[in-house]
Amino acid sequence: MSPIRVVVGEDSYLTREGIVRVLDGIEDVEVLEACADLDSLREAVARLRPDVVLTDIRMPPTGTDEGIRLALELRASHPKIGVVVLSQFVDPRYALALFRGGSDGRAYILTERIRDRGEIAHALRLVASGGSLVDPVIVEKLLEDGSRPPLSRLESLTPRELEILGIIASGASNGAIADELRITKRAVERHINGIFAKLELPGPASEVSPRVSATLLYLASNGH
């Protein structure tokens, strides 16, 4: 099999070198280039057409959300290129922004995960194949007011509910879910209401919709 071709974006020299060193130790990963700012990262992606971009969330020129913005740009310009966003911040807003443009081929994980070669290899392979991943810690922060740990709530779902949750995470509408499963839209709505209740998700008044919360929880489960 061909190696996963990766371009790295990270403004800190020491962190960038550390990331490259970790990736060099993964047998099926090839680091094509490592960049220190958004402009050079954009240029490298256009020139090299990697399978995956592994980027910090903040880098020059503004040091705000360059990694997220690049991921959204690539969704339109290079939809087959996966993006793994690394962040030091346990702030669900960044993950929500990343996945709002679609979850396929996107991952949001904490920078500390780079210490575990197995975890970063899993994220790269998953995203390269079109899969998605969100760091479980982000979901815990998002749903920290619940009575049970977020990921354990998935255990209460039936096989049918898990199937529907997976389709929700792909971005499908209720009508599309009904068509795929060959059930009525009313039945889909009942299942979804049951899923939201069992997962103890925030209600409609929350800043984050139950559908988005459910998607993030499902994606986080892929990391386990």
C-alpha positions as CSV (number, residue, x, y, z in Angstrom):
1,M,0.0,0.0,0.0
2,S,1.1,3.6,-0.7
3,P,2.1,5.6,2.4
4,I,-0.2,8.4,3.7
5,R,1.4,11.6,2.3
6,V,1.3,14.3,4.9
7,V,2.1,18.1,5.0
8,V,2.5,19.6,8.5
9,G,1.6,23.1,9.6
10,E,3.0,24.4,12.9
11,D,4.6,27.7,13.7
12,S,6.7,26.6,16.7
13,Y,10.0,25.2,15.5
14,L,10.5,22.8,18.4
15,T,6.9,21.5,18.2
16,R,7.1,21.2,14.4
17,E,10.3,19.1,14.6
18,G,8.7,17.0,17.3
19,I,5.7,16.3,15.2
20,V,7.9,15.4,12.2
21,R,9.9,13.1,14.3
22,V,6.8,11.3,15.5
23,L,5.4,10.9,12.0
24,D,8.7,9.7,10.7
25,G,8.4,6.8,13.1
26,I,5.1,5.7,11.6
27,E,5.7,3.1,8.9
28,D,2.9,4.0,6.5
29,V,3.3,7.8,6.8
30,E,5.5,10.0,4.6
31,V,6.1,13.6,5.6
32,L,6.3,15.7,2.5
33,E,7.0,19.1,4.0
34,A,6.6,21.1,7.3
35,C,5.5,24.7,7.2
36,A,5.5,27.5,9.7
37,D,2.7,29.7,8.5
38,L,-0.6,29.7,6.7
39,D,0.7,31.0,3.4
40,S,3.5,28.5,3.0
41,L,1.1,25.7,4.1
42,R,-1.4,26.7,1.4
43,E,1.4,26.8,-1.2
44,A,2.7,23.4,-0.1
45,V,-0.8,21.8,-0.3
46,A,-1.4,23.2,-3.8
47,R,2.0,22.0,-5.0
48,L,2.2,18.6,-3.3
49,R,-1.4,17.5,-3.1
50,P,-1.0,15.5,0.1
51,D,-3.4,12.9,1.4
52,V,-3.7,14.7,4.8
53,V,-2.8,18.1,6.2
54,L,-1.8,17.9,9.9
55,T,-2.0,21.5,11.2
56,D,-2.0,23.5,14.4
57,I,-5.1,25.5,14.9
58,R,-3.2,28.8,15.3
59,M,-0.3,30.1,13.2
60,P,0.9,33.2,11.5
61,P,-0.3,35.6,10.1
62,T,-3.0,36.2,12.8
63,G,-2.4,33.4,15.3
64,T,-6.2,32.8,15.7
65,D,-7.9,30.0,13.7
66,E,-5.8,29.5,10.6
67,G,-6.0,25.7,10.9
68,I,-9.8,25.8,10.9
69,R,-10.0,28.3,8.0
70,L,-7.6,26.1,5.9
71,A,-9.8,23.0,6.6
72,L,-12.9,24.9,5.4
73,E,-11.0,26.2,2.3
74,L,-9.8,22.7,1.4
75,R,-13.4,21.4,1.7
76,A,-14.2,23.4,-1.4
77,S,-10.8,23.5,-3.3
78,H,-9.4,20.0,-2.5
79,P,-12.3,17.9,-1.0
80,K,-10.2,14.7,-1.1
81,I,-7.5,16.0,1.2
82,G,-8.1,15.1,4.8
83,V,-7.3,17.5,7.6
84,V,-6.2,16.8,11.2
85,V,-6.4,19.9,13.4
86,L,-4.2,20.0,16.5
87,S,-5.2,22.3,19.3
88,Q,-3.9,23.1,22.8
89,F,-7.4,24.5,23.7
90,V,-10.2,22.4,25.2
91,D,-12.8,24.6,23.6
92,P,-15.7,23.0,21.7
93,R,-16.2,26.1,19.6
94,Y,-13.2,25.3,17.4
95,A,-14.4,21.7,16.9
96,L,-17.9,22.9,16.1
97,A,-16.5,25.3,13.5
98,L,-14.4,22.6,11.9
99,F,-17.2,20.1,11.5
100,R,-19.8,22.6,10.6
101,G,-18.5,22.4,7.0
102,G,-18.9,18.6,7.0
103,S,-17.3,15.8,9.0
104,D,-15.8,13.6,6.3
105,G,-12.0,13.5,6.3
106,R,-11.7,15.8,9.4
107,A,-10.3,15.3,12.8
108,Y,-9.9,17.6,15.8
109,I,-7.5,16.4,18.5
110,L,-5.6,17.9,21.3
111,T,-1.9,18.6,20.7
112,E,-0.9,16.5,23.7
113,R,-2.0,13.4,21.7
114,I,1.0,13.8,19.5
115,R,3.1,12.1,22.2
116,D,1.2,8.9,21.5
117,R,2.4,7.6,18.1
118,G,-0.5,5.1,17.9
119,E,-3.2,7.8,18.5
120,I,-1.8,10.1,15.8
121,A,-1.4,7.2,13.4
122,H,-5.0,6.2,14.0
123,A,-6.2,9.8,13.3
124,L,-4.2,10.1,10.1
125,R,-5.3,6.7,8.7
126,L,-9.0,7.4,9.6
127,V,-9.0,10.9,8.0
128,A,-7.1,9.6,4.9
129,S,-9.9,7.1,4.3
130,G,-12.6,9.8,4.7
131,G,-13.4,9.1,8.3
132,S,-13.8,11.6,11.1
133,L,-12.6,12.0,14.7
134,V,-13.0,14.4,17.6
135,D,-11.0,14.3,20.8
136,P,-13.2,12.8,23.6
137,V,-12.0,15.5,26.0
138,I,-13.7,18.1,23.8
139,V,-17.0,16.2,24.0
140,E,-16.6,15.9,27.7
141,K,-16.2,19.7,28.0
142,L,-19.2,20.2,25.7
143,L,-21.4,17.9,27.8
144,E,-19.8,18.3,31.2
145,D,-23.1,19.1,32.9
146,G,-24.5,15.6,32.2
147,S,-24.9,13.0,35.0
148,R,-22.9,10.4,33.2
149,P,-19.6,10.5,31.3
150,P,-20.5,11.3,27.7
151,L,-19.0,8.3,25.9
152,S,-20.6,5.8,28.4
153,R,-24.0,7.1,27.3
154,L,-23.6,5.5,23.9
155,E,-23.9,2.1,25.6
156,S,-27.6,2.8,26.3
157,L,-28.4,3.0,22.6
158,T,-30.0,0.1,20.7
159,P,-28.3,-1.2,17.5
160,R,-30.9,0.7,15.4
161,E,-30.3,3.9,17.3
162,L,-26.5,3.5,16.9
163,E,-27.1,3.0,13.2
164,I,-29.1,6.2,12.9
165,L,-26.6,8.1,15.0
166,G,-23.9,7.1,12.5
167,I,-26.0,8.4,9.6
168,I,-26.7,11.6,11.5
169,A,-22.9,12.1,11.9
170,S,-22.5,11.8,8.1
171,G,-24.7,14.9,7.8
172,A,-27.8,13.3,6.5
173,S,-31.2,14.9,6.9
174,N,-34.2,13.0,8.5
175,G,-35.6,12.5,5.1
176,A,-32.4,11.0,3.8
177,I,-32.2,8.7,6.8
178,A,-35.7,7.5,6.2
179,D,-34.9,6.8,2.6
180,E,-31.7,4.9,3.4
181,L,-33.4,2.7,6.1
182,R,-36.7,2.4,4.3
183,I,-38.7,3.6,7.2
184,T,-41.0,6.6,7.7
185,K,-39.8,10.1,8.5
186,R,-42.0,9.9,11.6
187,A,-40.2,6.8,12.7
188,V,-36.8,8.5,12.2
189,E,-38.0,11.4,14.3
190,R,-39.0,9.1,17.1
191,H,-35.7,7.3,17.1
192,I,-33.8,10.6,17.1
193,N,-35.8,11.9,20.0
194,G,-34.9,8.7,21.9
195,I,-31.3,9.1,21.0
196,F,-31.1,12.7,22.3
197,A,-32.9,11.7,25.5
198,K,-30.6,8.7,26.2
199,L,-27.5,10.8,25.5
200,E,-28.6,13.5,27.8
201,L,-27.9,16.2,25.2
202,P,-28.5,19.9,25.7
203,G,-32.0,21.1,24.7
204,P,-33.1,23.4,21.9
205,A,-32.2,26.5,24.0
206,S,-28.5,25.5,24.1
207,E,-26.0,27.3,21.9
208,V,-25.1,23.9,20.4
209,S,-27.9,21.9,18.8
210,P,-28.5,18.3,20.0
211,R,-27.8,17.1,16.5
212,V,-24.3,18.6,16.5
213,S,-23.7,17.4,20.1
214,A,-24.7,13.9,19.0
215,T,-22.4,14.0,16.0
216,L,-19.4,15.1,18.1
217,L,-20.1,12.3,20.6
218,Y,-20.3,9.7,17.9
219,L,-17.1,10.9,16.3
220,A,-15.4,10.9,19.7
221,S,-16.3,7.2,20.1
222,N,-14.2,6.5,17.0
223,G,-11.1,7.2,19.1
224,H,-11.8,4.4,21.4
